[in-house]
């Protein structure tokens, strides 16, 4: 009953946001290579934030050096406040210069967030949960140069100045004191190799995207920690029939060194195994596979079904099917921007003795 009521409320909110965006959209800006600015109120829901609201916008444009019909750049911006008294100020961006010869993407943000902590690994009691408050600015900057068709190489810089304001006095963070339990500065450099043949950055119907990254934090990079990260994240998109899309995503993360608990690889949340709290399972190694089938229904409304499986472990040798965690679920899509195929996403995920309801903008992968 509670789920049904929440579903209909959020569906109504989604329609209201859609009509608000449609009302204030500028038809002339839909012309090729014309910039477009869409601003709208935002309301969202997830198990990690509860209800949240604020204002957001999307600016899409081309640079003067781009040719006609070149890949458009985008800058998102938003400020929101949640039911858990969280503050999120964010500005993610994707910039394509000189007909996508240069690709710059990342995020600038400031967050006052209430996190959940369940311990590390797979053996924590299912019912255990503790909360801690953290405040931090965030910088994610990736700058890549095209080497050949669809292949890019470049560098990454990451920065979080993580200040933990409040912890449970009897919780695991204070009793076990994992690395980073008292906060700390994250600052590191990495090397990226990307392959991108998607036909859309917001809702691809065919193509392949892979990001391969090696990243390190040391004292000389400005970090309070000393560890390495290697990761591969890949998504493949297939047009099935009549605008149906099958999307498949896989990820692997391997860390070594003195890894702070808040930078470990995590399952759960709005993108990886929907149905679990973000960080329900965390470790220094992660393997994940998930798939989603996307089908249009009528007008601007679509239906999706998804499923996945993933695991975390302290050591690579401990990655085992015995520790697999599964999820499945379904959702609705409401097309906020028909030309660029930007959707409002409403998902309900099921995990092992766990569920999650999500209302947000953009696809999980």
C-alpha positions in Angstrom: 0.0 0.0 0.0 2.8 2.4 0.9 4.7 1.5 -2.3 1.6 2.1 -4.4 0.9 5.4 -2.8 4.5 6.5 -3.3 4.5 5.3 -6.9 1.4 7.3 -7.9 2.6 10.4 -6.0 6.0 10.3 -7.8 4.4 9.6 -11.1 2.2 12.7 -10.7 5.3 14.7 -9.8 7.1 13.4 -12.9 4.3 14.5 -15.2 4.2 17.9 -13.5 8.0 18.3 -14.1 7.6 17.2 -17.7 4.8 19.8 -18.4 6.8 22.5 -16.7 9.8 21.8 -18.8 7.7 21.7 -22.0 6.0 24.9 -21.1 9.3 26.9 -20.7 11.2 25.2 -23.5 12.3 27.4 -26.4 11.2 25.8 -29.7 13.8 27.7 -31.7 16.6 26.2 -29.6 15.8 22.8 -31.0 17.3 23.8 -34.4 20.6 22.1 -35.2 23.6 23.7 -33.4 21.4 26.2 -31.6 22.0 26.2 -27.8 19.2 25.0 -25.6 18.6 25.8 -21.9 16.0 23.8 -20.0 15.4 24.7 -16.3 12.9 23.0 -14.1 12.0 22.1 -10.5 13.3 18.7 -9.3 11.8 16.2 -7.0 13.4 12.8 -6.5 13.4 9.8 -4.2 15.8 7.1 -3.3 16.4 4.9 -0.2 19.6 6.9 0.5 18.1 10.3 0.4 14.3 9.8 0.9 12.4 12.6 -0.7 14.4 15.5 -2.2 13.6 18.6 -4.1 15.1 21.7 -5.6 16.0 23.2 -9.0 18.0 21.9 -11.9 18.8 22.7 -15.5 20.5 21.4 -18.6 22.4 23.5 -21.1 23.3 21.9 -24.4 25.4 23.6 -27.1 28.0 23.4 -29.7 31.3 25.3 -29.9 32.0 27.6 -32.8 34.6 25.3 -34.2 32.1 22.4 -34.5 30.6 21.5 -37.8 26.9 21.2 -38.4 25.3 18.2 -36.5 28.4 17.7 -34.4 28.1 16.0 -31.0 26.6 18.6 -28.6 28.2 19.5 -25.3 26.1 19.6 -22.1 26.3 21.2 -18.7 24.0 20.1 -15.9 23.4 22.1 -12.8 21.3 21.7 -9.7 20.8 22.4 -6.0 18.6 20.2 -3.9 17.6 19.5 -0.3 16.4 16.2 1.0 14.2 14.8 3.7 17.4 13.7 5.6 18.6 17.3 5.6 21.1 16.7 2.9 22.3 19.5 0.6 23.5 18.7 -2.9 25.0 21.3 -5.2 26.4 19.8 -8.4 27.5 20.7 -11.9 28.4 17.7 -14.1 29.5 18.4 -17.6 30.4 16.8 -20.9 32.3 19.0 -23.4 33.2 18.0 -26.9 35.5 20.3 -28.7 36.6 20.5 -32.4 34.1 17.9 -33.6 34.8 15.6 -30.6 38.6 15.7 -31.1 38.8 16.6 -27.4 36.5 15.2 -24.8 36.3 16.8 -21.3 33.9 15.6 -18.7 33.5 15.5 -15.0 31.8 17.2 -12.1 32.1 20.1 -9.7 30.0 19.9 -6.5 29.5 20.5 -2.8 27.7 18.0 -0.7 26.4 17.8 2.9 25.3 14.2 3.0 24.1 11.5 5.4 25.7 8.2 4.5 24.8 4.7 5.5 27.6 2.4 6.7 27.1 -1.4 6.9 30.7 -2.5 7.4 32.9 -4.0 4.7 32.8 -7.3 2.8 29.9 -9.7 2.7 29.6 -11.0 6.3 28.0 -8.0 8.0 24.6 -8.8 9.7 21.9 -8.1 7.2 19.9 -5.9 9.6 22.9 -3.7 10.6 23.0 -0.1 9.6 24.6 3.1 11.0 24.7 6.6 9.7 27.3 9.3 9.5 27.3 12.9 8.3 29.9 14.2 5.9 30.6 17.5 4.2 32.9 17.7 1.2 33.6 19.6 -2.0 34.1 17.5 -5.0 36.1 17.8 -8.3 36.1 15.2 -11.0 38.0 16.2 -14.1 38.7 14.0 -17.2 40.5 15.4 -20.2 40.9 13.2 -23.3 42.2 13.5 -26.8 41.0 11.4 -29.7 43.7 9.0 -31.0 41.6 7.4 -33.7 38.0 6.7 -34.5 36.1 6.3 -31.2 39.3 5.8 -29.1 40.4 8.5 -26.6 43.2 8.7 -24.1 43.8 11.2 -21.4 44.1 12.0 -17.7 41.9 12.2 -14.6 42.0 14.3 -11.5 39.9 13.5 -8.4 39.5 15.6 -5.3 37.2 15.2 -2.2 37.9 16.9 1.1 35.9 14.6 3.3 34.9 15.9 6.7 32.9 13.6 8.9 30.8 15.6 11.3 28.8 13.0 13.2 29.1 9.3 13.8 27.3 6.7 16.0 29.3 6.5 19.2 28.7 2.7 19.4 28.9 2.0 15.7 31.5 0.2 13.6 33.2 3.3 12.4 34.4 4.2 15.9 34.8 0.7 17.3 36.7 -0.8 14.3 38.2 2.5 13.0 38.6 1.5 9.3 41.0 3.7 7.3 39.4 7.1 6.7 37.0 6.8 9.6 37.9 10.3 10.7 37.6 11.7 7.1 40.5 13.0 5.1 41.5 14.5 1.7 41.2 12.5 -1.4 43.4 13.8 -4.2 44.8 11.8 -7.0 45.8 11.4 -10.7 45.0 8.8 -13.2 45.3 7.7 -16.8 42.2 7.0 -18.9 41.6 5.1 -22.2 38.0 5.3 -23.5 36.2 3.8 -26.4 32.9 5.5 -27.3 30.7 4.6 -30.4 27.3 5.5 -28.8 24.8 7.2 -31.0 23.6 9.3 -28.0 25.1 10.2 -24.7 21.7 10.4 -22.9 19.8 7.4 -24.3 21.9 5.4 -26.7 20.1 2.7 -28.8 23.3 1.3 -30.3 27.0 1.5 -29.8 29.6 0.7 -27.1 31.2 2.7 -24.3 34.2 1.5 -22.3 36.2 3.4 -19.7 39.5 1.9 -18.5 41.3 3.7 -15.8 44.4 3.5 -13.6 44.5 5.9 -10.7 46.8 6.6 -7.8 46.8 8.7 -4.6 50.0 9.7 -2.8 51.2 12.5 -0.5 52.7 14.3 -3.5 49.3 14.3 -5.3 47.8 16.1 -2.2 46.1 13.0 -0.7 46.0 11.9 2.9 45.9 8.3 1.7 48.2 6.0 -0.3 46.5 3.5 -2.7 45.9 2.5 -6.3 42.7 1.9 -8.3 42.3 0.0 -11.6 38.8 -0.2 -13.1 37.0 -1.1 -16.3 33.4 0.0 -16.9 31.7 -1.0 -20.2 28.2 -0.7 -21.6 26.9 -2.2 -24.9 23.6 -1.0 -26.5 21.6 -3.0 -29.1 18.6 -1.9 -31.1 16.2 -4.8 -31.0 13.0 -3.8 -32.9 10.6 -0.9 -33.0 12.8 1.3 -30.9 13.3 -1.4 -28.2 16.8 -1.3 -26.7 18.8 -3.9 -24.8 21.6 -2.4 -22.6 24.3 -4.5 -21.0 26.7 -3.1 -18.4 29.8 -4.7 -16.8 32.3 -3.3 -14.3 35.4 -4.5 -12.4 37.3 -2.5 -9.8 40.5 -3.5 -8.1 42.2 -1.5 -5.3 45.3 -2.0 -3.3 47.1 -0.1 -0.6 45.6 1.9 2.4 42.1 2.4 0.9 39.8 4.6 2.9 36.4 3.0 3.6 34.5 5.8 1.8 36.5 5.2 -1.4 36.0 1.4 -1.6 34.1 -0.2 -4.5 30.4 -0.3 -3.6 27.3 -2.1 -4.7 23.8 -0.5 -4.4 22.3 2.9 -5.1 20.7 4.3 -8.2 23.2 2.8 -10.7 24.7 -0.5 -9.5 22.3 -3.2 -8.4 19.2 -1.1 -7.7 17.3 -2.5 -4.8 20.1 -2.2 -2.2 21.3 0.8 -0.3 24.4 2.4 -1.8 27.4 0.8 -0.1 25.4 -2.1 1.3 28.3 -4.2 0.1 31.7 -2.6 -0.2 35.2 -3.9 -0.6 38.6 -3.4 -2.3 37.5 -5.6 -5.3 34.3 -5.6 -7.2 32.8 -7.4 -10.2 29.4 -6.5 -11.6 27.1 -7.4 -14.5 23.7 -6.0 -15.2 21.2 -5.7 -18.1 18.2 -3.6 -18.9 15.5 -3.9 -21.6 13.9 -0.6 -22.6 10.7 -0.5 -24.6 8.4 2.4 -25.6 4.8 2.2 -24.6 2.9 5.2 -25.9 3.4 8.9 -26.3 6.6 9.7 -24.3 6.2 6.9 -21.8 8.5 3.8 -21.8 8.8 0.7 -19.7 12.0 -1.1 -18.6 12.9 -4.3 -16.9 16.4 -4.9 -15.4 18.4 -7.5 -13.5 22.0 -7.9 -12.4 24.5 -9.6 -10.2 27.7 -8.5 -8.4 30.1 -9.2 -5.6 32.8 -7.6 -3.5 35.8 -9.1 -1.8 38.9 -8.0 0.2 41.2 -10.0 -2.1 40.8 -11.0 -5.8 41.2 -14.6 -4.7 38.1 -14.3 -2.6 35.8 -13.3 -5.4 33.4 -16.2 -5.5 29.9 -17.0 -6.7 29.1 -17.8 -3.1 29.2 -14.0 -2.5 27.1 -13.0 -5.4 24.3 -10.5 -4.8 21.4 -10.4 -7.2 18.8 -7.8 -8.2 15.8 -7.4 -10.5 13.2 -4.8 -11.1 11.1 -2.7 -13.4 10.5 1.0 -14.1 8.9 3.7 -16.2 10.5 6.3 -18.3 9.0 9.7 -19.1 10.8 11.5 -21.9 11.6 15.0 -20.6 13.4 16.1 -23.8 12.2 14.3 -26.9 15.0 15.5 -29.2 17.9 14.5 -27.0 16.0 11.6 -25.3 16.5 12.7 -21.7 14.2 10.7 -19.4 12.7 11.0 -15.9 13.5 7.6 -14.4 11.1 5.8 -12.0 12.5 2.4 -10.8 11.6 -0.2 -8.3 14.4 -2.7 -7.5 14.4 -6.0 -5.6 17.5 -7.4 -3.9 18.2 -10.1 -1.3 15.9 -9.1 1.6 16.1 -5.6 0.3 14.1 -3.2 -2.0 14.6 0.3 -3.4 12.4 2.9 -5.1 14.1 5.5 -7.2 13.0 8.7 -8.9 15.7 10.6 -10.8 16.8 11.9 -14.2 18.9 10.0 -16.7 19.6 6.3 -17.2 21.5 4.0 -14.8 24.0 3.2 -17.5 
